[in-house]
């Protein structure tokens, strides 16, 4: 099944997609697939860089200003512990 097919409501031009992946191979594969679909993929390898790009994007379009500590703190204190919990649960289920 293709990743995405033509849709009537899809813009005629590609969209920018921010891909965050710490794996060495996955970003290149994802970028190539997205480019074939006509999109502009921005690859980053860590959450801090992703937050910086997201913050700049929002600031340019809305004038919003953020504290740099908000993004990284959210990832470190909320997201990563939940991901670790899910990984641990999967390991336990396999035992």
PyMOL commands that set and color helices and strands:
alter all, ss='L'
color gray80, all
select helices_A, chain A and resi 26-36+47-62+68-94
alter helices_A, ss='H'
color red, helices_A
select strands_A, chain A and resi 16-20+40-44
alter strands_A, ss='S'
color yellow, strands_A
deselect
rebuild
show_as cartoon
